[in-house]
Amino acid sequence: MKLTSIELIKLLENKVQRYVEGFDTNLHPYDIAELLVELRNYDEKVYLQELAKFPEELKAAVLIELPKQCHEEFVEHFTTNELAEITNTLDTDDAAELIRNIEEIDEDIAEEVLQHLPQEDRENLEDLIAFGDYQAGSYMQTELFSAFIDEQVGESIRRLKRLKAAKELDSVYQVYVISRKNKFLGSIPLEDLILQGPNVHYKELVKEGVNSVAVNAIDDIHDVVEIASNYDMGVIPVVDSKGKLLGRITSDDIYDIIEERATGQLYNLAGVNDEAEQEESLFHIGKHRAFWLGINLFTAIVASVVIGLFDTTLQSFVALAVLMPIVASMGGNAGTQTLTVTVRQMALGDISDDDAKKTIKKEVYLALMNGSIFAVTIGLIAWAWFSIPLLGVVIAASMVINLITAGFFGALIPLILKKVDIDPAVGSSVLLTTVTDIVGFFSFLGLATLILL
């Protein structure tokens, strides 16, 4: 049952109190953010008033969990001083993301917020913001637990306790071993340190072998995600071109990137812009959708022109008009299956340039196998339906031709797009539909003209 606004406010305030007082350890800022979004649907003003009552630390944690379109509202509602206080309580990766979001709304306000921060924090955030949108450095968190190669384990653990007590570190899973010049040497899980005596030096542990996998701050974030996946790393260290340790990318960011990428591919395959869909303006959403719909209209006209070439054949055999959509539909669905699998495997790195021929050959064989089965099926149905044996031959042959075409181009189109540095998910479906429609109609009506007339 849907709650009223008053009931939502009471529930929200109760959860906030339980969170602040530590009564509910399972409660997460995301749970509070969900209630806020629900309250926002009732009354935007009340939702902002409730948010303003939160303690600064909780307010900051909840703001990061709110949808991006909500950020414009709280930028207008809070002063630059308040925004600076919120930013200062966040981890550096979340703080940098918040500043970027504010920049998109108003660059002057973002600059003012930065100026209200302590100099060291400001310079740190400016370094992170300077990285490109898809560079590893822009997702990096500079808070981490490191230890010098000549340091003792016990000494470093005592320092970790002090940092945790001061709430300067959270989500610590490993120690990053560095030289006195801050060069990254490797990472050691905290659970392994428990087995070591306090007087053991890190250089002894490094000699035994440590995980030295790291990424460069300017690496593409999607490559970073693949590395993290390949090496089963929930957290991955980030270094500069000289190998100096700069920070780490945590698991929550890795999961977010994976989800964003998967969502983007899904939208792109449908000819929809994922960023535009987050807009509240129907005009902006409609404009982006209209672009691909316009292209689809053009390709549909091209397919109709092909049909127009065989108007005499269609007039002679009305049955062709009844059966024609079946050929195009089967080709389109078979092509979409191939396209979806190919694009996804490319995104996961399972298909390289060397695998292109193998991938195309595999999809053509699959299309031939399915095409043969369904060609016989629809051929027999057409024969029984219209009592014209040759009509069954025509649609069966056309079905095989179109399904093979769908398999071939369903694999080829994304591979070609990738070769010319275009996202394979963008526009592939429109191009493929055009090919399968034209080939399907042309082969079906062309064969009918040759065989039946």
C-alpha positions as a Markdown table, in Angstrom:
| # | Residue | x | y | z |
|---|---|---|---|---|
| 1 | Met | 0.0 | 0.0 | 0.0 |
| 2 | Lys | 1.3 | 3.4 | -1.0 |
| 3 | Leu | 2.2 | 5.7 | 2.0 |
| 4 | Thr | 0.9 | 9.2 | 2.3 |
| 5 | Ser | 3.4 | 12.1 | 2.5 |
| 6 | Ile | 2.9 | 12.4 | 6.3 |
| 7 | Glu | 3.6 | 8.7 | 6.8 |
| 8 | Leu | 6.7 | 9.0 | 4.6 |
| 9 | Ile | 8.0 | 11.9 | 6.6 |
| 10 | Lys | 7.5 | 10.0 | 9.9 |
| 11 | Leu | 9.1 | 6.8 | 8.5 |
| 12 | Leu | 12.0 | 8.8 | 7.1 |
| 13 | Glu | 12.7 | 10.7 | 10.3 |
| 14 | Asn | 12.5 | 7.4 | 12.2 |
| 15 | Lys | 15.1 | 5.7 | 9.9 |
| 16 | Val | 17.4 | 8.8 | 10.1 |
| 17 | Gln | 17.3 | 8.7 | 13.9 |
| 18 | Arg | 18.0 | 4.9 | 14.0 |
| 19 | Tyr | 20.9 | 5.4 | 11.6 |
| 20 | Val | 22.4 | 8.3 | 13.5 |
| 21 | Glu | 22.1 | 6.5 | 16.9 |
| 22 | Gly | 23.4 | 3.2 | 15.4 |
| 23 | Phe | 20.3 | 1.2 | 16.3 |
| 24 | Asp | 20.0 | -0.3 | 12.9 |
| 25 | Thr | 23.3 | -1.5 | 11.6 |
| 26 | Asn | 21.7 | -2.9 | 8.4 |
| 27 | Leu | 20.4 | 0.5 | 7.4 |
| 28 | His | 22.3 | 2.1 | 4.5 |
| 29 | Pro | 22.2 | 5.7 | 3.1 |
| 30 | Tyr | 20.6 | 4.2 | -0.1 |
| 31 | Asp | 17.6 | 3.1 | 1.9 |
| 32 | Ile | 17.1 | 6.7 | 3.2 |
| 33 | Ala | 17.7 | 8.1 | -0.3 |
| 34 | Glu | 14.9 | 5.8 | -1.7 |
| 35 | Leu | 12.4 | 7.3 | 0.8 |
| 36 | Leu | 13.5 | 10.8 | -0.1 |
| 37 | Val | 12.9 | 10.2 | -3.8 |
| 38 | Glu | 9.4 | 8.9 | -2.9 |
| 39 | Leu | 8.8 | 12.0 | -0.8 |
| 40 | Arg | 10.1 | 14.2 | -3.7 |
| 41 | Asn | 7.3 | 12.8 | -5.9 |
| 42 | Tyr | 4.8 | 14.2 | -3.4 |
| 43 | Asp | 6.4 | 17.5 | -2.6 |
| 44 | Glu | 9.8 | 18.8 | -3.8 |
| 45 | Lys | 9.9 | 21.5 | -1.2 |
| 46 | Val | 9.3 | 19.2 | 1.8 |
| 47 | Tyr | 11.8 | 16.7 | 0.5 |
| 48 | Leu | 14.5 | 19.4 | 0.5 |
| 49 | Gln | 13.5 | 20.5 | 3.9 |
| 50 | Glu | 13.8 | 17.0 | 5.3 |
| 51 | Leu | 17.2 | 16.6 | 3.6 |
| 52 | Ala | 18.5 | 19.8 | 5.1 |
| 53 | Lys | 17.8 | 18.4 | 8.6 |
| 54 | Phe | 20.2 | 15.5 | 8.2 |
| 55 | Pro | 23.6 | 15.6 | 10.0 |
| 56 | Glu | 26.3 | 16.6 | 7.5 |
| 57 | Glu | 27.9 | 13.2 | 7.2 |
| 58 | Leu | 24.6 | 11.5 | 6.5 |
| 59 | Lys | 23.5 | 14.3 | 4.2 |
| 60 | Ala | 26.6 | 13.8 | 2.1 |
| 61 | Ala | 26.2 | 10.0 | 2.0 |
| 62 | Val | 22.6 | 10.3 | 0.9 |
| 63 | Leu | 23.2 | 13.0 | -1.7 |
| 64 | Ile | 25.6 | 10.6 | -3.5 |
| 65 | Glu | 22.9 | 7.9 | -3.6 |
| 66 | Leu | 20.2 | 10.3 | -5.0 |
| 67 | Pro | 19.6 | 10.2 | -8.8 |
| 68 | Lys | 21.7 | 12.7 | -10.8 |
| 69 | Gln | 18.7 | 14.8 | -11.8 |
| 70 | Cys | 18.1 | 15.6 | -8.1 |
| 71 | His | 21.5 | 17.4 | -7.9 |
| 72 | Glu | 20.3 | 20.5 | -9.6 |
| 73 | Glu | 17.7 | 21.0 | -6.9 |
| 74 | Phe | 20.0 | 20.8 | -3.9 |
| 75 | Val | 22.6 | 23.0 | -5.6 |
| 76 | Glu | 19.9 | 25.7 | -5.8 |
| 77 | His | 18.7 | 24.9 | -2.2 |
| 78 | Phe | 22.0 | 24.9 | -0.3 |
| 79 | Thr | 24.6 | 27.7 | 0.0 |
| 80 | Thr | 28.1 | 27.2 | -1.3 |
| 81 | Asn | 29.3 | 27.0 | 2.4 |
| 82 | Glu | 26.9 | 24.1 | 3.0 |
| 83 | Leu | 27.9 | 22.4 | -0.3 |
| 84 | Ala | 31.5 | 22.8 | 0.7 |
| 85 | Glu | 30.9 | 21.1 | 4.1 |
| 86 | Ile | 29.0 | 18.3 | 2.4 |
| 87 | Thr | 31.9 | 17.8 | -0.1 |
| 88 | Asn | 34.5 | 17.8 | 2.7 |
| 89 | Thr | 32.8 | 14.9 | 4.4 |
| 90 | Leu | 32.9 | 12.7 | 1.3 |
| 91 | Asp | 35.7 | 10.4 | 0.1 |
| 92 | Thr | 37.7 | 12.0 | -2.6 |
| 93 | Asp | 36.1 | 10.0 | -5.5 |
| 94 | Asp | 32.6 | 10.9 | -4.4 |
| 95 | Ala | 33.6 | 14.5 | -3.7 |
| 96 | Ala | 35.1 | 14.8 | -7.2 |
| 97 | Glu | 31.9 | 13.3 | -8.7 |
| 98 | Leu | 29.8 | 15.8 | -6.7 |
| 99 | Ile | 31.9 | 18.8 | -7.9 |
| 100 | Arg | 31.6 | 17.5 | -11.6 |
| 101 | Asn | 27.8 | 17.3 | -11.2 |
| 102 | Ile | 27.7 | 20.9 | -9.8 |
| 103 | Glu | 29.9 | 22.0 | -12.7 |
| 104 | Glu | 27.4 | 20.7 | -15.2 |
| 105 | Ile | 24.7 | 22.8 | -13.5 |
| 106 | Asp | 26.8 | 26.0 | -12.8 |
| 107 | Glu | 30.6 | 26.3 | -13.2 |
| 108 | Asp | 30.7 | 29.4 | -11.0 |
| 109 | Ile | 29.1 | 27.7 | -8.1 |
| 110 | Ala | 31.4 | 24.7 | -8.4 |
| 111 | Glu | 34.4 | 27.0 | -8.3 |
| 112 | Glu | 33.0 | 28.8 | -5.2 |
| 113 | Val | 32.5 | 25.4 | -3.5 |
| 114 | Leu | 36.2 | 24.5 | -4.2 |
| 115 | Gln | 37.4 | 27.8 | -2.9 |
| 116 | His | 35.6 | 27.2 | 0.4 |
| 117 | Leu | 37.6 | 23.9 | 0.9 |
| 118 | Pro | 40.9 | 23.7 | 2.7 |
| 119 | Gln | 43.8 | 24.3 | 0.3 |
| 120 | Glu | 45.1 | 20.7 | 0.4 |
| 121 | Asp | 41.6 | 19.2 | -0.2 |
| 122 | Arg | 40.9 | 21.7 | -3.0 |
| 123 | Glu | 44.2 | 20.9 | -4.8 |
| 124 | Asn | 43.5 | 17.2 | -4.5 |
| 125 | Leu | 40.0 | 17.5 | -5.9 |
| 126 | Glu | 41.2 | 19.8 | -8.7 |
| 127 | Asp | 43.7 | 17.1 | -9.7 |
| 128 | Leu | 41.0 | 14.5 | -9.9 |
| 129 | Ile | 38.5 | 16.7 | -11.8 |
| 130 | Ala | 41.3 | 17.4 | -14.3 |
| 131 | Phe | 41.2 | 13.8 | -15.6 |
| 132 | Gly | 39.0 | 13.0 | -18.5 |
| 133 | Asp | 35.5 | 11.4 | -18.0 |
| 134 | Tyr | 36.7 | 8.0 | -19.0 |
| 135 | Gln | 40.2 | 8.0 | -17.5 |
| 136 | Ala | 40.9 | 5.9 | -14.4 |
| 137 | Gly | 42.1 | 9.0 | -12.4 |
| 138 | Ser | 38.6 | 10.5 | -12.5 |
| 139 | Tyr | 37.2 | 7.5 | -10.5 |
| 140 | Met | 40.2 | 7.4 | -8.2 |
| 141 | Gln | 40.0 | 7.7 | -4.4 |
| 142 | Thr | 43.1 | 9.1 | -2.8 |
| 143 | Glu | 42.4 | 7.8 | 0.7 |
| 144 | Leu | 44.2 | 4.5 | 1.1 |
| 145 | Phe | 46.4 | 2.5 | 3.5 |
| 146 | Ser | 50.0 | 2.3 | 2.5 |
| 147 | Ala | 53.2 | 1.2 | 4.2 |
| 148 | Phe | 56.9 | 1.7 | 3.4 |
| 149 | Ile | 59.0 | -1.2 | 2.3 |
| 150 | Asp | 61.4 | -0.7 | 5.3 |
| 151 | Glu | 58.5 | -0.4 | 7.8 |
| 152 | Gln | 57.5 | -3.0 | 10.3 |
| 153 | Val | 54.0 | -4.6 | 10.1 |
| 154 | Gly | 53.2 | -3.6 | 13.7 |
| 155 | Glu | 54.0 | 0.0 | 13.2 |
| 156 | Ser | 51.8 | 0.3 | 10.1 |
| 157 | Ile | 48.9 | -1.4 | 11.9 |
| 158 | Arg | 49.1 | 1.1 | 14.7 |
| 159 | Arg | 48.9 | 3.9 | 12.2 |
| 160 | Leu | 45.9 | 2.2 | 10.5 |
| 161 | Lys | 44.1 | 2.1 | 13.9 |
| 162 | Arg | 44.7 | 5.9 | 14.3 |
| 163 | Leu | 43.4 | 6.6 | 10.8 |
| 164 | Lys | 40.3 | 4.5 | 11.4 |
| 165 | Ala | 39.7 | 6.1 | 14.8 |
| 166 | Ala | 39.9 | 9.5 | 13.1 |
| 167 | Lys | 37.5 | 8.3 | 10.4 |
| 168 | Glu | 40.0 | 9.2 | 7.7 |
| 169 | Leu | 39.8 | 5.7 | 6.2 |
| 170 | Asp | 37.1 | 3.2 | 5.5 |
| 171 | Ser | 36.7 | 0.1 | 3.4 |
| 172 | Val | 40.3 | -0.9 | 3.9 |
| 173 | Tyr | 41.0 | -4.4 | 2.5 |
| 174 | Gln | 44.8 | -4.3 | 1.8 |
| 175 | Val | 48.0 | -2.4 | 2.4 |
| 176 | Tyr | 49.9 | -0.9 | -0.5 |
| 177 | Val | 53.6 | -1.3 | -0.1 |
| 178 | Ile | 55.6 | 1.7 | -1.4 |
| 179 | Ser | 59.2 | 2.9 | -1.5 |
| 180 | Arg | 60.3 | 6.0 | 0.3 |
| 181 | Lys | 59.8 | 7.8 | -3.0 |
| 182 | Asn | 56.2 | 6.6 | -3.1 |
| 183 | Lys | 56.8 | 4.0 | -5.9 |
| 184 | Phe | 54.2 | 1.3 | -5.8 |
| 185 | Leu | 55.7 | -2.2 | -5.1 |
| 186 | Gly | 52.7 | -4.4 | -4.5 |
| 187 | Ser | 49.6 | -4.9 | -2.4 |
| 188 | Ile | 49.0 | -7.3 | 0.5 |
| 189 | Pro | 45.5 | -8.3 | 1.8 |
| 190 | Leu | 45.0 | -7.3 | 5.4 |
| 191 | Glu | 44.0 | -10.9 | 6.3 |
| 192 | Asp | 47.6 | -11.9 | 5.4 |
| 193 | Leu | 49.0 | -9.4 | 7.8 |
| 194 | Ile | 47.3 | -11.1 | 10.7 |
| 195 | Leu | 49.6 | -14.1 | 10.1 |
| 196 | Gln | 52.7 | -11.9 | 10.4 |
| 197 | Gly | 54.5 | -10.9 | 13.6 |
| 198 | Pro | 54.6 | -7.1 | 14.5 |
| 199 | Asn | 58.4 | -7.0 | 13.9 |
| 200 | Val | 58.3 | -8.4 | 10.4 |
| 201 | His | 59.4 | -5.8 | 7.8 |
| 202 | Tyr | 57.5 | -5.4 | 4.6 |
| 203 | Lys | 60.6 | -6.0 | 2.5 |
| 204 | Glu | 60.5 | -9.6 | 3.7 |
| 205 | Leu | 56.9 | -10.0 | 2.5 |
| 206 | Val | 57.6 | -8.4 | -0.8 |
| 207 | Lys | 60.4 | -10.9 | -1.4 |
| 208 | Glu | 57.9 | -13.7 | -1.0 |
| 209 | Gly | 55.8 | -12.2 | -3.8 |
| 210 | Val | 52.9 | -9.7 | -3.8 |
| 211 | Asn | 50.2 | -8.6 | -6.2 |
| 212 | Ser | 51.9 | -5.9 | -8.2 |
| 213 | Val | 48.9 | -5.3 | -10.7 |
| 214 | Ala | 48.1 | -1.6 | -11.0 |
| 215 | Val | 46.6 | 0.7 | -13.6 |
| 216 | Asn | 47.7 | 4.1 | -14.9 |
| 217 | Ala | 45.7 | 7.1 | -14.0 |
| 218 | Ile | 45.2 | 7.9 | -17.7 |
| 219 | Asp | 44.0 | 4.4 | -18.7 |
| 220 | Asp | 40.5 | 4.0 | -20.1 |
| 221 | Ile | 38.2 | 3.1 | -17.2 |
| 222 | His | 36.7 | 0.2 | -19.3 |
| 223 | Asp | 40.1 | -1.3 | -19.6 |
| 224 | Val | 40.5 | -1.0 | -15.8 |
| 225 | Val | 37.2 | -2.8 | -15.3 |
| 226 | Glu | 38.5 | -5.7 | -17.5 |
| 227 | Ile | 41.8 | -5.9 | -15.5 |
| 228 | Ala | 39.9 | -5.9 | -12.2 |
| 229 | Ser | 37.7 | -8.7 | -13.6 |
| 230 | Asn | 40.5 | -10.8 | -15.0 |
| 231 | Tyr | 42.6 | -10.6 | -11.8 |
| 232 | Asp | 39.6 | -10.9 | -9.4 |
| 233 | Met | 40.4 | -7.6 | -7.8 |
| 234 | Gly | 37.7 | -5.8 | -5.9 |
| 235 | Val | 40.0 | -2.8 | -5.4 |
| 236 | Ile | 42.7 | -1.8 | -7.8 |
| 237 | Pro | 45.7 | 0.6 | -7.2 |
| 238 | Val | 46.3 | 3.6 | -9.5 |
| 239 | Val | 49.8 | 4.9 | -10.4 |
| 240 | Asp | 51.2 | 7.6 | -12.6 |
| 241 | Ser | 53.6 | 7.2 | -15.5 |
| 242 | Lys | 56.5 | 6.9 | -13.2 |
| 243 | Gly | 54.9 | 4.1 | -11.1 |
| 244 | Lys | 54.1 | 6.4 | -8.1 |
| 245 | Leu | 51.0 | 5.4 | -6.1 |
| 246 | Leu | 48.2 | 8.0 | -6.5 |
| 247 | Gly | 45.1 | 6.2 | -5.2 |
| 248 | Arg | 42.8 | 3.3 | -5.7 |
| 249 | Ile | 39.5 | 2.5 | -7.5 |
| 250 | Thr | 37.1 | 0.8 | -5.2 |
| 251 | Ser | 34.6 | -2.0 | -5.9 |
| 252 | Asp | 31.5 | 0.3 | -5.7 |
| 253 | Asp | 32.9 | 2.3 | -8.6 |
| 254 | Ile | 33.8 | -0.8 | -10.6 |
| 255 | Tyr | 30.2 | -2.1 | -10.2 |
| 256 | Asp | 28.7 | 1.2 | -11.2 |
| 257 | Ile | 30.9 | 1.3 | -14.3 |
| 258 | Ile | 29.8 | -2.2 | -15.3 |
| 259 | Glu | 26.2 | -1.4 | -14.8 |
| 260 | Glu | 26.5 | 1.9 | -16.7 |
| 261 | Arg | 28.2 | 0.1 | -19.6 |
| 262 | Ala | 25.6 | -2.6 | -19.7 |
| 263 | Thr | 22.8 | -0.1 | -19.6 |
| 264 | Gly | 24.4 | 2.0 | -22.3 |
| 265 | Gln | 24.8 | -1.0 | -24.6 |
| 266 | Leu | 21.1 | -1.9 | -24.0 |
| 267 | Tyr | 19.9 | 1.6 | -24.8 |
| 268 | Asn | 22.2 | 1.9 | -27.8 |
| 269 | Leu | 21.0 | -1.3 | -29.4 |
| 270 | Ala | 17.5 | 0.1 | -29.2 |
| 271 | Gly | 18.7 | 3.4 | -30.7 |
| 272 | Val | 18.2 | 5.3 | -27.4 |
| 273 | Asn | 20.7 | 7.6 | -25.7 |
| 274 | Asp | 21.2 | 6.5 | -22.1 |
| 275 | Glu | 22.2 | 10.0 | -20.9 |
| 276 | Ala | 19.2 | 11.7 | -22.6 |
| 277 | Glu | 16.9 | 9.2 | -20.9 |
| 278 | Gln | 17.9 | 10.6 | -17.5 |
| 279 | Glu | 16.6 | 14.0 | -18.4 |
| 280 | Glu | 13.3 | 15.1 | -17.0 |
| 281 | Ser | 12.5 | 17.2 | -20.1 |
| 282 | Leu | 10.3 | 15.3 | -22.5 |
| 283 | Phe | 11.6 | 17.5 | -25.3 |
| 284 | His | 15.2 | 16.4 | -24.8 |
| 285 | Ile | 14.3 | 12.7 | -24.5 |
| 286 | Gly | 12.0 | 12.9 | -27.6 |
| 287 | Lys | 14.7 | 14.7 | -29.6 |
| 288 | His | 17.3 | 11.9 | -29.1 |
| 289 | Arg | 14.8 | 9.2 | -29.8 |
| 290 | Ala | 13.6 | 11.0 | -32.9 |
| 291 | Phe | 17.1 | 10.9 | -34.5 |
| 292 | Trp | 17.1 | 7.1 | -34.8 |
| 293 | Leu | 13.4 | 6.9 | -35.5 |
| 294 | Gly | 14.1 | 9.3 | -38.5 |
| 295 | Ile | 16.9 | 7.0 | -39.7 |
| 296 | Asn | 14.6 | 4.0 | -39.3 |
| 297 | Leu | 11.9 | 5.8 | -41.3 |
| 298 | Phe | 14.4 | 6.3 | -44.1 |
| 299 | Thr | 15.5 | 2.7 | -44.2 |
| 300 | Ala | 11.8 | 1.6 | -44.1 |
| 301 | Ile | 11.2 | 3.7 | -47.2 |
| 302 | Val | 14.1 | 2.0 | -48.9 |
| 303 | Ala | 12.6 | -1.4 | -48.1 |
| 304 | Ser | 9.2 | -0.2 | -49.4 |
| 305 | Val | 10.9 | 0.9 | -52.6 |
| 306 | Val | 12.2 | -2.7 | -53.0 |
| 307 | Ile | 8.6 | -4.0 | -52.5 |
| 308 | Gly | 7.4 | -1.5 | -55.1 |
| 309 | Leu | 9.7 | -3.0 | -57.7 |
| 310 | Phe | 7.5 | -6.2 | -57.6 |
| 311 | Asp | 4.1 | -4.6 | -57.6 |
| 312 | Thr | 3.0 | -6.7 | -60.6 |
| 313 | Thr | 4.0 | -9.9 | -58.8 |
| 314 | Leu | 2.1 | -8.9 | -55.7 |
| 315 | Gln | -1.0 | -8.2 | -57.7 |
| 316 | Ser | -0.8 | -11.6 | -59.3 |
| 317 | Phe | -0.3 | -13.5 | -56.0 |
| 318 | Val | -2.1 | -12.0 | -53.0 |
| 319 | Ala | -0.6 | -14.9 | -50.9 |
| 320 | Leu | 2.8 | -13.2 | -51.2 |
| 321 | Ala | 1.6 | -10.1 | -49.3 |
| 322 | Val | 0.3 | -12.5 | -46.6 |
| 323 | Leu | 3.6 | -14.4 | -46.2 |
| 324 | Met | 6.0 | -11.5 | -46.9 |
| 325 | Pro | 6.2 | -10.2 | -43.3 |
| 326 | Ile | 7.1 | -13.7 | -42.0 |
| 327 | Val | 10.4 | -13.6 | -44.0 |
| 328 | Ala | 11.4 | -10.1 | -42.8 |
| 329 | Ser | 10.4 | -10.8 | -39.2 |
| 330 | Met | 12.4 | -14.1 | -39.0 |
| 331 | Gly | 15.4 | -12.4 | -40.5 |
| 332 | Gly | 15.2 | -9.5 | -38.2 |
| 333 | Asn | 14.9 | -11.7 | -35.1 |
| 334 | Ala | 17.7 | -14.0 | -36.1 |
| 335 | Gly | 19.9 | -10.9 | -36.8 |
| 336 | Thr | 19.1 | -9.4 | -33.5 |
| 337 | Gln | 20.1 | -12.6 | -31.7 |
| 338 | Thr | 23.5 | -12.6 | -33.5 |
| 339 | Leu | 24.0 | -8.9 | -33.0 |
| 340 | Thr | 23.3 | -8.9 | -29.3 |
| 341 | Val | 25.6 | -11.9 | -28.7 |
| 342 | Thr | 28.4 | -10.3 | -30.8 |
| 343 | Val | 28.2 | -6.9 | -29.2 |
| 344 | Arg | 28.1 | -8.3 | -25.7 |
| 345 | Gln | 31.1 | -10.6 | -26.3 |
| 346 | Met | 33.0 | -7.7 | -27.8 |
| 347 | Ala | 32.3 | -5.7 | -24.7 |
| 348 | Leu | 33.6 | -8.5 | -22.5 |
| 349 | Gly | 36.7 | -8.8 | -24.6 |
| 350 | Asp | 35.9 | -12.3 | -25.7 |
| 351 | Ile | 36.2 | -11.4 | -29.4 |
| 352 | Ser | 39.3 | -9.9 | -30.8 |
| 353 | Asp | 40.2 | -8.9 | -34.4 |
| 354 | Asp | 41.8 | -12.3 | -34.9 |
| 355 | Asp | 38.5 | -14.0 | -34.0 |
| 356 | Ala | 36.4 | -12.0 | -36.5 |
| 357 | Lys | 36.4 | -14.7 | -39.2 |
| 358 | Lys | 35.7 | -17.5 | -36.7 |
| 359 | Thr | 32.8 | -15.5 | -35.2 |
| 360 | Ile | 31.2 | -14.8 | -38.6 |
| 361 | Lys | 31.6 | -18.4 | -39.7 |
| 362 | Lys | 30.0 | -19.7 | -36.5 |
| 363 | Glu | 27.0 | -17.3 | -36.9 |
| 364 | Val | 26.5 | -18.2 | -40.6 |
| 365 | Tyr | 26.6 | -22.0 | -39.7 |
| 366 | Leu | 24.0 | -21.4 | -36.9 |
| 367 | Ala | 21.9 | -19.3 | -39.3 |
| 368 | Leu | 22.1 | -22.1 | -41.9 |
| 369 | Met | 21.0 | -24.7 | -39.4 |
| 370 | Asn | 18.1 | -22.7 | -38.1 |
| 371 | Gly | 17.2 | -21.5 | -41.6 |
| 372 | Ser | 16.9 | -25.0 | -42.9 |
| 373 | Ile | 14.7 | -26.1 | -40.1 |
| 374 | Phe | 12.3 | -23.2 | -40.3 |
| 375 | Ala | 12.4 | -23.1 | -44.1 |
| 376 | Val | 11.0 | -26.6 | -44.3 |
| 377 | Thr | 8.4 | -25.7 | -41.7 |
| 378 | Ile | 7.1 | -22.5 | -43.3 |
| 379 | Gly | 7.4 | -24.2 | -46.8 |
| 380 | Leu | 5.0 | -26.9 | -45.8 |
| 381 | Ile | 2.7 | -24.5 | -44.0 |
| 382 | Ala | 2.6 | -22.2 | -47.1 |
| 383 | Trp | 1.9 | -25.2 | -49.4 |
| 384 | Ala | -0.9 | -26.5 | -47.2 |
| 385 | Trp | -2.4 | -23.0 | -46.6 |
| 386 | Phe | -2.6 | -21.8 | -50.3 |
| 387 | Ser | -2.3 | -25.2 | -52.1 |
| 388 | Ile | 0.5 | -24.0 | -54.2 |
| 389 | Pro | 3.6 | -26.3 | -53.9 |
| 390 | Leu | 6.0 | -23.8 | -55.6 |
| 391 | Leu | 5.0 | -21.1 | -53.2 |
| 392 | Gly | 6.3 | -23.3 | -50.4 |
| 393 | Val | 9.6 | -23.6 | -52.3 |
| 394 | Val | 9.8 | -19.8 | -52.8 |
| 395 | Ile | 9.3 | -18.9 | -49.1 |
| 396 | Ala | 11.6 | -21.8 | -47.9 |
| 397 | Ala | 14.4 | -20.6 | -50.2 |
| 398 | Ser | 13.9 | -17.0 | -49.2 |
| 399 | Met | 13.9 | -17.9 | -45.5 |
| 400 | Val | 17.3 | -19.7 | -45.8 |
| 401 | Ile | 18.8 | -16.7 | -47.8 |
| 402 | Asn | 17.6 | -14.1 | -45.2 |
| 403 | Leu | 18.6 | -16.0 | -42.1 |
| 404 | Ile | 22.1 | -16.6 | -43.5 |
| 405 | Thr | 22.3 | -12.9 | -44.4 |
| 406 | Ala | 21.1 | -12.0 | -40.9 |
| 407 | Gly | 23.8 | -14.2 | -39.3 |
| 408 | Phe | 26.5 | -12.9 | -41.5 |
| 409 | Phe | 25.7 | -9.2 | -41.2 |
| 410 | Gly | 24.7 | -9.5 | -37.5 |
| 411 | Ala | 28.3 | -10.5 | -36.8 |
| 412 | Leu | 29.9 | -8.3 | -39.4 |
| 413 | Ile | 28.3 | -4.9 | -38.7 |
| 414 | Pro | 29.5 | -4.6 | -35.1 |
| 415 | Leu | 33.0 | -5.8 | -36.1 |
| 416 | Ile | 33.2 | -3.2 | -38.8 |
| 417 | Leu | 31.9 | -0.4 | -36.5 |
| 418 | Lys | 34.6 | -1.3 | -33.9 |
| 419 | Lys | 37.3 | -1.3 | -36.6 |
| 420 | Val | 36.4 | 2.3 | -37.5 |
| 421 | Asp | 36.3 | 3.3 | -33.8 |
| 422 | Ile | 32.5 | 3.6 | -33.5 |
| 423 | Asp | 30.6 | 2.0 | -30.6 |
| 424 | Pro | 29.3 | -1.3 | -32.0 |
| 425 | Ala | 26.1 | -1.0 | -30.1 |
| 426 | Val | 25.2 | 2.4 | -31.6 |
| 427 | Gly | 23.1 | 2.1 | -34.8 |
| 428 | Ser | 23.9 | -1.6 | -35.4 |
| 429 | Ser | 20.3 | -2.6 | -35.0 |
| 430 | Val | 19.1 | 0.0 | -37.5 |
| 431 | Leu | 21.7 | -1.0 | -40.1 |
| 432 | Leu | 20.9 | -4.7 | -39.6 |
| 433 | Thr | 17.2 | -4.3 | -39.9 |
| 434 | Thr | 17.7 | -2.4 | -43.2 |
| 435 | Val | 19.8 | -5.3 | -44.6 |
| 436 | Thr | 17.4 | -8.1 | -43.4 |
| 437 | Asp | 14.3 | -6.2 | -44.7 |
| 438 | Ile | 15.8 | -5.5 | -48.1 |
| 439 | Val | 17.3 | -8.9 | -48.6 |
| 440 | Gly | 14.2 | -10.6 | -47.3 |
| 441 | Phe | 11.8 | -8.8 | -49.5 |
| 442 | Phe | 14.0 | -8.9 | -52.6 |
| 443 | Ser | 14.8 | -12.6 | -52.3 |
| 444 | Phe | 11.1 | -13.5 | -51.6 |
| 445 | Leu | 9.5 | -11.4 | -54.3 |
| 446 | Gly | 12.4 | -11.9 | -56.7 |
| 447 | Leu | 12.2 | -15.7 | -56.4 |
| 448 | Ala | 8.4 | -15.5 | -56.7 |
| 449 | Thr | 8.7 | -13.5 | -59.9 |
| 450 | Leu | 11.2 | -16.1 | -61.4 |
| 451 | Ile | 9.3 | -19.2 | -60.2 |
| 452 | Leu | 5.6 | -18.4 | -60.0 |
| 453 | Leu | 5.1 | -16.1 | -63.0 |
